[in-house]
């Protein structure tokens, strides 16, 4: 079972969407909200979080590896965008 470590408040009221942890960017940790594209950066110093920085989306202030991973995740189709059977929705049948 995976433990969710971060939530985004983009919807305004609970339940807030869980954020996905990205793998790049050591020593800091980065979390992505798949709903709105925002990123949270946990800034670490001496093994402790000293600051939370929020980014509107994958931008030039983020390490290249984090930015690339976030863009790949955001480009992936989401479950509600997938069809169950080949041909679903293509010809309206």
ABEGO torsion letter per residue (X at the ends): XBBBABBBAAAGBOBBBBBBBBABGOABBBBBBAAAGBBBBBBBBGGBBABBBBBABBBAABBAAAAAAAAAAAABBBAAABBABBGBGAAGX
